[in-house]
Amino acid sequence: MKKLKGKMKIELRDAQTGALEQETVEENMATNLLNDLFGINPMGVFYNFAAEYPKFAWSVENPSKFKMTPVCPNAVGGILLFPQALEEEENLFYPPTDNQPTAYASNNVNSGTQTKRGSISTTESMAIENGYRFVWDFTTTQGNGTIRAAALTSSEGGVACYGDTVEQRHSFRQVWEYDYSNAGEEKSRMLQNLVEIDFDHERAYSIDFDGSAITLYVLKWPAFTIGLTEEFGTPLAYEVLETVAFTPTTFQWPDPSYGQYHYFFDGEDGYWYGFANKGNSSGNATVYWCRISKTDHTFTEGVWTLTAAYLRIIGVHEYTSTPSLGSAAVIRDGYLYVLRYQRTGVYKINLKNSVDVTLINFGFTSGNNPVFASGDQTAFLLKHKGLIIGYSFLLTETDQVIQTKGQSRDFIASYGTDGVSVCSQFFPYGNGELLFYIEATYGTENFGCMLALPYLATINNLPQEITKTASQTMKITYELTEGPG
């Protein structure tokens, strides 16, 4: 990618008279996002000739009208406007979770009722010498609030960022998937129990619990290497390097006849954590837990009794002829977040002190649906770059609740019309651009990858904040040009 240079002008005008009330002109810095995005290819996910489902090519427009090239106005085709300044760091690819956009716009017209979203000027936006000129217009009802920074993003990232109260989608697009439903029970079970993938060191970790024994598998995971007789892009080419067995005395399924209710998480603190519970709509919650050290594989276990805590099932596995997987929890910064049984909030539980339990109330009732697709055994909570994402809410790193509209069920497929169920936690690669996942739901078994699109391709901090009001219109002209690297 050639060196990029950007210049932005924001004009606020009186809606009645058209008089210019404020004008701000500022140049931006470009992040390394585009170089990174077009230079990474773990497991060959961007090779259109890969085995199984060759669903993605950078330059092919798909039926959902999303493509990546030409870069402008696609991979770069939207804008995010923030209430706080952004750190001018070339490897800052996603905004801090507590600096969610005041406004945004994409490479098309907002024909709906979104109040944060503006519209592109189809007559003024165009390719120019060595670059592209974007022009966005915001009416009196759109984009009102404080603006301190701006960033160019993908066309899809500018539609609703991570979620909108009106628009039924957020900015994740499926890149690739591999159907492993015919892999056999052993390999299928190994993939369903993945807890961490270390792409850079080509290692993965799978933890299995059969009701009596816990088994840790250390795998060689071919993210960037390929054998002479192997297919690139298959999760089945792993090799078991080490097996470690544990015999728990406390950790157990709450009721083996009721279901294999457990889930293992990467604590991102040097440990893997396992939890097992039954959902409870009243009374106290009983949670069986265990912890495995990543360095010396020491094993610790116990049981929590959480007073007047009403938890959904933290996680469930099913290994029958119709395998399924799901969870309603994530771990973030030393705390386990579990969706409340009544879906009116999330419990925040200190991993080192279970007496430290906080109920974060939503102020509304979330829909009884997972983040992606449908069903009762998929992921109800997911995490991306510290932001916790649920069906109709976001939870920032300071535990601020942001309500969104319940997401539609099939929008993330980037080719064709098939919906996608994300059943595992995300396995991120790079700076969070690529998110791998397991889909195991009632007989459908896929290992897949999606692209997180509300990224920061540029960072443009204003010399001082501006405030758009309902008596003003706003016009943004942003020229992005390229020159020698």
C-alpha positions as CSV (number, residue, x, y, z in Angstrom):
1,M,0.0,0.0,0.0
2,K,1.3,3.4,-0.9
3,K,1.7,6.1,1.7
4,L,-1.7,7.8,2.4
5,K,-2.5,11.4,3.2
6,G,-5.8,12.7,4.2
7,K,-7.4,16.1,4.7
8,M,-10.8,16.7,6.3
9,K,-13.1,19.7,6.4
10,I,-16.2,19.8,8.6
11,E,-18.8,22.6,8.0
12,L,-21.7,23.3,10.3
13,R,-24.4,25.5,8.8
14,D,-27.5,27.1,10.2
15,A,-30.4,24.9,8.9
16,Q,-32.7,27.8,8.3
17,T,-30.4,30.3,6.6
18,G,-27.6,28.1,5.3
19,A,-25.0,30.5,6.9
20,L,-21.7,28.9,7.8
21,E,-21.4,28.8,11.6
22,Q,-18.2,26.8,12.1
23,E,-15.6,25.3,9.8
24,T,-12.7,23.0,10.9
25,V,-10.0,21.7,8.6
26,E,-7.5,19.1,9.8
27,E,-5.1,16.6,8.2
28,N,-5.0,13.0,9.4
29,M,-2.5,10.2,10.0
30,A,-3.0,6.8,8.4
31,T,-2.9,3.7,10.5
32,N,-1.2,0.5,9.4
33,L,-4.7,-1.1,9.0
34,L,-4.7,-1.5,5.3
35,N,-1.2,-2.8,5.0
36,D,-2.0,-5.3,7.7
37,L,-5.3,-6.3,6.4
38,F,-4.2,-7.0,2.9
39,G,-1.0,-8.6,4.0
40,I,-2.3,-11.3,6.4
41,N,-3.6,-14.7,5.5
42,P,-3.6,-17.2,8.3
43,M,-4.7,-20.6,7.3
44,G,-5.0,-19.3,3.7
45,V,-8.5,-17.8,4.4
46,F,-8.1,-15.3,1.6
47,Y,-7.2,-17.9,-1.0
48,N,-10.2,-18.3,-3.2
49,F,-9.0,-21.7,-4.4
50,A,-8.8,-23.1,-0.8
51,A,-10.6,-26.4,-0.1
52,E,-14.2,-26.8,0.9
53,Y,-15.9,-23.4,0.8
54,P,-14.0,-21.0,-1.4
55,K,-16.3,-18.2,-0.5
56,F,-14.3,-15.0,-0.5
57,A,-12.1,-13.0,-2.8
58,W,-11.0,-9.4,-2.2
59,S,-12.2,-8.1,-5.5
60,V,-15.5,-10.0,-5.9
61,E,-18.8,-8.3,-5.0
62,N,-21.1,-10.6,-3.3
63,P,-24.9,-10.7,-3.2
64,S,-25.0,-8.7,0.1
65,K,-23.3,-5.8,-1.8
66,F,-20.1,-5.9,0.2
67,K,-16.7,-6.1,-1.3
68,M,-13.2,-4.9,-0.4
69,T,-11.8,-3.5,-3.6
70,P,-11.4,-1.0,-5.1
71,V,-10.2,0.1,-1.6
72,C,-12.1,3.3,-2.0
73,P,-15.1,3.3,-1.5
74,N,-15.1,-0.2,-0.1
75,A,-12.4,-1.2,2.3
76,V,-12.3,2.5,3.0
77,G,-15.8,3.8,2.4
78,G,-17.2,5.0,5.7
79,I,-16.5,7.5,8.5
80,L,-16.7,7.3,12.3
81,L,-17.0,10.5,14.4
82,F,-15.9,10.2,18.1
83,P,-16.7,12.3,21.2
84,Q,-13.1,11.9,22.5
85,A,-9.7,12.2,20.9
86,L,-8.1,9.0,19.6
87,E,-4.5,8.0,20.4
88,E,-2.4,8.8,17.3
89,E,-0.9,5.3,17.2
90,E,-0.4,3.7,13.8
91,N,-1.4,0.3,15.2
92,L,-4.6,1.5,16.8
93,F,-7.0,-0.4,14.6
94,Y,-10.2,-0.3,16.7
95,P,-11.5,2.5,19.0
96,P,-11.4,2.2,22.7
97,T,-14.7,0.6,23.9
98,D,-15.5,3.7,26.0
99,N,-15.2,6.0,23.0
100,Q,-18.1,4.8,20.9
101,P,-19.0,7.0,17.9
102,T,-21.3,10.0,18.1
103,A,-22.0,9.6,14.4
104,Y,-21.1,7.6,11.3
105,A,-21.8,7.3,7.6
106,S,-21.2,4.7,4.9
107,N,-20.7,4.8,1.1
108,N,-24.5,5.0,0.6
109,V,-27.5,7.0,1.5
110,N,-29.2,6.6,4.9
111,S,-32.8,6.2,3.8
112,G,-34.0,5.1,7.2
113,T,-34.5,6.7,10.6
114,Q,-31.0,6.2,12.1
115,T,-30.1,9.4,14.0
116,K,-26.4,8.8,14.2
117,R,-25.9,8.0,10.5
118,G,-25.5,10.5,7.7
119,S,-25.5,10.0,3.9
120,I,-22.9,10.1,1.2
121,S,-23.2,12.7,-1.5
122,T,-23.4,10.6,-4.6
123,T,-22.7,13.6,-6.8
124,E,-19.7,15.0,-5.0
125,S,-18.0,11.8,-3.9
126,M,-15.7,10.5,-6.5
127,A,-12.2,9.3,-7.5
128,I,-9.8,12.2,-7.8
129,E,-6.2,12.4,-8.9
130,N,-4.2,9.9,-6.8
131,G,-7.1,9.3,-4.5
132,Y,-10.7,9.7,-3.5
133,R,-13.0,12.4,-2.3
134,F,-15.7,11.5,0.2
135,V,-18.5,14.0,0.9
136,W,-21.1,13.2,3.7
137,D,-24.1,15.2,4.7
138,F,-25.9,15.1,8.0
139,T,-29.4,16.6,8.4
140,T,-30.6,18.4,11.6
141,T,-31.7,15.0,13.1
142,Q,-28.4,13.2,12.3
143,G,-25.1,13.1,14.1
144,N,-25.9,15.6,16.8
145,G,-23.5,15.7,19.7
146,T,-19.8,16.3,20.5
147,I,-17.1,15.5,17.9
148,R,-13.5,15.5,18.8
149,A,-12.0,12.9,16.4
150,A,-12.8,11.2,13.1
151,A,-11.6,8.1,11.3
152,L,-12.1,6.6,7.9
153,T,-13.4,3.0,8.2
154,S,-14.9,0.4,5.9
155,S,-18.1,1.0,4.0
156,E,-19.8,-1.6,6.2
157,G,-18.3,-0.2,9.4
158,G,-19.9,3.1,8.7
159,V,-23.4,1.6,8.6
160,A,-23.9,1.0,12.3
161,C,-20.4,0.5,13.9
162,Y,-20.9,-2.2,16.5
163,G,-24.6,-1.7,16.7
164,D,-27.4,0.8,16.3
165,T,-30.8,1.2,17.9
166,V,-32.5,1.2,14.5
167,E,-30.3,-0.7,12.1
168,Q,-30.5,-4.5,12.5
169,R,-26.9,-5.4,11.9
170,H,-23.4,-4.8,13.1
171,S,-20.1,-4.9,11.3
172,F,-18.9,-8.5,11.1
173,R,-18.6,-10.3,7.8
174,Q,-17.9,-13.9,7.2
175,V,-14.7,-14.4,5.3
176,W,-14.4,-18.2,5.1
177,E,-15.6,-21.4,6.6
178,Y,-14.6,-25.1,6.5
179,D,-17.2,-27.9,6.9
180,Y,-15.7,-30.5,9.3
181,S,-18.9,-32.5,9.8
182,N,-17.4,-35.6,8.2
183,A,-14.2,-35.4,10.2
184,G,-15.2,-38.2,12.6
185,E,-16.1,-38.0,16.3
186,E,-12.5,-37.6,17.6
187,K,-11.5,-34.7,15.4
188,S,-15.0,-33.1,15.8
189,R,-14.8,-33.3,19.5
190,M,-11.2,-31.9,19.5
191,L,-12.3,-28.8,17.5
192,Q,-15.5,-28.3,19.6
193,N,-13.3,-28.1,22.7
194,L,-10.8,-25.5,21.4
195,V,-10.0,-23.0,24.0
196,E,-7.1,-21.0,22.5
197,I,-5.3,-20.6,19.2
198,D,-1.8,-19.1,19.2
199,F,-1.5,-18.4,15.5
200,D,1.9,-16.8,15.7
201,H,3.5,-19.9,17.4
202,E,1.2,-22.3,15.5
203,R,-0.2,-23.8,18.6
204,A,-3.7,-24.5,19.7
205,Y,-5.2,-25.9,22.9
206,S,-8.3,-28.1,23.4
207,I,-9.7,-29.1,26.8
208,D,-12.2,-32.0,27.0
209,F,-14.3,-33.0,30.0
210,D,-16.2,-36.3,29.8
211,G,-17.8,-36.1,33.2
212,S,-15.0,-37.8,35.1
213,A,-11.7,-36.7,33.5
214,I,-10.3,-33.5,32.1
215,T,-7.9,-33.8,29.2
216,L,-5.7,-30.9,27.9
217,Y,-4.5,-31.4,24.3
218,V,-1.6,-29.2,23.1
219,L,-1.8,-29.1,19.3
220,K,0.5,-28.1,16.5
221,W,-1.8,-25.7,14.5
222,P,-0.6,-25.1,10.9
223,A,-1.5,-21.4,10.5
224,F,1.2,-20.5,8.1
225,T,2.8,-23.8,7.0
226,I,1.5,-26.5,4.7
227,G,2.7,-30.0,4.1
228,L,3.2,-31.5,0.6
229,T,0.0,-33.6,0.9
230,E,-2.1,-31.2,2.9
231,E,-4.8,-28.8,2.0
232,F,-4.3,-25.2,3.1
233,G,-7.1,-23.7,5.2
234,T,-8.2,-26.9,6.9
235,P,-8.5,-27.0,10.7
236,L,-8.1,-30.8,10.5
237,A,-4.3,-30.7,9.8
238,Y,-3.4,-30.3,13.4
239,E,-1.1,-32.6,15.2
240,V,-1.4,-33.6,18.9
241,L,2.0,-32.7,20.6
242,E,1.1,-33.3,24.2
243,T,-1.7,-34.7,26.3
244,V,-2.2,-33.8,30.0
245,A,-4.9,-35.6,32.1
246,F,-6.6,-34.3,35.3
247,T,-8.9,-36.1,37.6
248,P,-11.1,-33.6,39.3
249,T,-12.7,-34.3,42.7
250,T,-15.0,-31.3,42.8
251,F,-15.5,-30.1,39.2
252,Q,-18.5,-31.9,37.7
253,W,-21.6,-31.6,35.7
254,P,-24.4,-30.3,37.9
255,D,-26.7,-33.0,36.6
256,P,-25.3,-35.5,34.1
257,S,-28.7,-36.6,33.1
258,Y,-29.7,-33.0,32.4
259,G,-26.8,-32.1,30.1
260,Q,-23.1,-31.8,29.6
261,Y,-23.1,-28.2,31.0
262,H,-19.6,-26.9,31.1
263,Y,-17.3,-24.5,29.1
264,F,-13.6,-23.7,29.2
265,F,-12.4,-20.2,28.6
266,D,-9.0,-18.5,27.9
267,G,-8.6,-16.3,31.0
268,E,-5.9,-14.3,29.1
269,D,-4.0,-14.2,32.5
270,G,-1.9,-17.3,32.2
271,Y,-4.8,-19.7,33.0
272,W,-7.6,-21.6,31.3
273,Y,-10.8,-21.7,33.3
274,G,-13.6,-24.2,33.3
275,F,-17.1,-23.6,34.6
276,A,-20.2,-25.8,35.0
277,N,-23.6,-24.8,36.2
278,K,-27.4,-25.2,35.7
279,G,-29.4,-22.2,34.9
280,N,-31.4,-20.9,37.9
281,S,-34.3,-18.4,37.8
282,S,-34.4,-18.1,41.6
283,G,-32.4,-18.9,44.7
284,N,-28.6,-19.2,44.8
285,A,-26.4,-20.2,41.9
286,T,-24.0,-23.1,42.3
287,V,-21.0,-22.9,39.9
288,Y,-18.3,-25.6,39.7
289,W,-15.0,-24.2,38.6
290,C,-11.5,-25.3,37.8
291,R,-8.3,-23.6,36.6
292,I,-5.3,-24.9,34.6
293,S,-2.0,-23.0,34.5
294,K,-0.6,-22.5,31.0
295,T,3.0,-22.7,32.2
296,D,3.2,-25.7,34.5
297,H,-0.3,-27.2,34.1
298,T,-1.1,-27.1,37.8
299,F,-4.8,-27.8,38.5
300,T,-7.1,-26.0,41.0
301,E,-10.8,-26.5,41.5
302,G,-13.7,-25.5,43.7
303,V,-17.3,-24.5,43.9
304,W,-19.0,-21.1,44.2
305,T,-22.3,-20.5,45.9
306,L,-23.5,-17.1,44.7
307,T,-26.2,-15.6,46.8
308,A,-29.4,-14.5,44.9
309,A,-27.6,-14.7,41.6
310,Y,-29.7,-15.9,38.7
311,L,-27.4,-17.3,36.0
312,R,-28.0,-18.6,32.6
313,I,-26.1,-21.8,31.7
314,I,-22.5,-20.7,31.3
315,G,-21.8,-23.3,28.7
316,V,-22.9,-26.5,27.1
317,H,-21.5,-29.3,24.9
318,E,-23.3,-32.0,23.0
319,Y,-21.4,-34.8,21.2
320,T,-24.3,-36.9,19.8
321,S,-25.2,-37.3,16.1
322,T,-26.2,-33.6,16.1
323,P,-23.3,-32.0,18.0
324,S,-23.9,-28.6,19.5
325,L,-22.0,-26.0,21.5
326,G,-22.9,-22.8,23.3
327,S,-22.1,-20.3,26.1
328,A,-23.6,-17.3,27.8
329,A,-20.4,-15.9,29.4
330,V,-17.1,-14.3,28.6
331,I,-14.0,-13.5,30.6
332,R,-12.6,-10.0,30.6
333,D,-9.9,-8.4,32.8
334,G,-10.1,-11.0,35.6
335,Y,-13.9,-11.2,35.7
336,L,-16.4,-13.7,34.5
337,Y,-19.4,-12.0,32.9
338,V,-22.5,-14.2,32.8
339,L,-25.9,-13.3,31.3
340,R,-28.6,-13.0,33.9
341,Y,-31.3,-15.7,33.6
342,Q,-34.0,-13.1,33.0
343,R,-31.9,-11.4,30.3
344,T,-32.1,-8.1,32.2
345,G,-28.5,-7.8,33.0
346,V,-25.1,-9.4,33.3
347,Y,-23.3,-10.7,36.4
348,K,-19.7,-9.7,36.9
349,I,-17.9,-12.2,39.0
350,N,-14.3,-11.7,40.3
351,L,-12.3,-14.8,39.3
352,K,-10.2,-14.5,42.4
353,N,-12.9,-13.6,44.9
354,S,-16.4,-14.9,44.2
355,V,-17.9,-12.7,47.0
356,D,-17.2,-9.8,44.6
357,V,-20.3,-10.1,42.4
358,T,-21.9,-7.2,40.7
359,L,-25.2,-7.2,38.7
360,I,-24.9,-4.8,35.8
361,N,-28.5,-3.9,34.9
362,F,-29.5,-3.2,31.3
363,G,-32.6,-1.2,32.1
364,F,-34.4,-3.4,29.5
365,T,-34.9,-7.0,28.7
366,S,-32.6,-8.4,25.9
367,G,-34.1,-10.8,23.4
368,N,-33.8,-14.5,24.0
369,N,-31.3,-14.9,21.1
370,P,-27.6,-15.3,20.7
371,V,-25.3,-12.8,19.1
372,F,-25.4,-14.5,15.7
373,A,-28.0,-16.7,14.1
374,S,-30.5,-18.5,16.3
375,G,-30.9,-21.4,18.6
376,D,-30.4,-22.0,22.3
377,Q,-26.9,-23.5,22.1
378,T,-24.8,-20.8,20.5
379,A,-22.9,-17.9,21.9
380,F,-25.0,-15.3,23.8
381,L,-22.0,-13.2,24.8
382,L,-18.9,-12.5,22.7
383,K,-15.9,-10.2,23.1
384,H,-14.0,-8.1,20.6
385,K,-11.1,-5.9,21.6
386,G,-12.6,-5.6,25.1
387,L,-16.1,-4.8,24.0
388,I,-18.7,-7.4,25.1
389,I,-21.4,-7.9,22.6
390,G,-24.8,-9.4,23.2
391,Y,-28.0,-9.8,21.2
392,S,-29.2,-6.2,21.8
393,F,-26.5,-4.6,23.9
394,L,-22.9,-3.6,24.1
395,L,-20.9,-3.5,27.3
396,T,-17.9,-1.3,27.4
397,E,-14.7,-1.8,29.5
398,T,-16.1,0.5,32.2
399,D,-19.3,-1.6,32.2
400,Q,-21.4,1.0,30.4
401,V,-24.5,-0.5,28.8
402,I,-25.3,0.6,25.3
403,Q,-28.6,-0.7,23.9
404,T,-28.8,-1.8,20.3
405,K,-31.5,-3.3,18.2
406,G,-31.7,-7.1,18.3
407,Q,-29.6,-8.2,15.4
408,S,-31.0,-9.9,12.3
409,R,-30.1,-13.6,11.9
410,D,-28.4,-14.0,8.5
411,F,-26.6,-10.7,7.6
412,I,-23.1,-11.8,8.2
413,A,-22.7,-14.3,5.4
414,S,-20.5,-12.6,2.8
415,Y,-21.4,-15.0,0.0
416,G,-24.8,-16.6,-0.6
417,T,-27.7,-16.5,1.8
418,D,-26.7,-18.9,4.5
419,G,-26.7,-17.7,8.1
420,V,-23.9,-18.4,10.6
421,S,-24.1,-19.5,14.2
422,V,-21.0,-18.5,16.2
423,C,-21.1,-21.1,19.0
424,S,-17.6,-20.7,20.5
425,Q,-15.8,-17.7,21.8
426,F,-13.8,-15.8,19.2
427,F,-10.2,-16.8,18.5
428,P,-8.7,-13.5,17.3
429,Y,-5.8,-13.0,15.0
430,G,-3.5,-10.0,14.5
431,N,-5.0,-6.8,16.0
432,G,-8.4,-8.3,16.0
433,E,-9.2,-7.9,12.3
434,L,-9.8,-11.6,11.9
435,L,-12.0,-13.6,14.3
436,F,-12.1,-17.4,14.0
437,Y,-14.9,-19.4,15.6
438,I,-16.5,-22.8,15.9
439,E,-20.0,-23.4,14.6
440,A,-21.5,-26.6,16.1
441,T,-25.3,-26.5,16.2
442,Y,-27.6,-29.4,15.7
443,G,-25.6,-31.2,13.1
444,T,-23.9,-28.2,11.3
445,E,-20.2,-28.2,12.1
446,N,-17.9,-25.5,10.6
447,F,-14.7,-23.8,11.5
448,G,-14.9,-20.3,10.2
449,C,-13.5,-16.8,10.1
450,M,-15.0,-13.3,10.0
451,L,-13.7,-9.8,9.5
452,A,-14.4,-7.1,12.1
453,L,-15.1,-4.0,10.0
454,P,-15.6,-0.9,12.2
455,Y,-11.8,-0.4,12.1
456,L,-9.7,2.8,12.0
457,A,-8.0,3.2,8.6
458,T,-7.1,6.8,9.5
459,I,-7.0,8.9,12.7
460,N,-7.9,12.6,12.6
461,N,-8.1,14.5,15.9
462,L,-9.6,17.9,15.7
463,P,-7.8,20.9,17.3
464,Q,-10.8,21.3,19.5
465,E,-14.1,19.6,19.9
466,I,-17.2,20.8,18.0
467,T,-20.8,20.3,18.9
468,K,-23.5,19.7,16.2
469,T,-27.0,20.7,17.3
470,A,-30.5,20.0,15.9
471,S,-30.5,23.5,14.4
472,Q,-27.5,22.7,12.2
473,T,-26.6,20.6,9.2
474,M,-23.2,19.2,8.8
475,K,-21.1,18.5,5.7
476,I,-17.8,16.5,5.8
477,T,-15.4,16.6,2.9
478,Y,-12.6,14.1,3.3
479,E,-9.9,13.7,0.6
480,L,-7.6,10.7,0.8
481,T,-4.7,10.6,-1.5
482,E,-1.7,8.3,-2.0
483,G,1.9,8.9,-2.8
484,P,5.3,7.2,-2.9
485,G,5.9,5.0,0.2
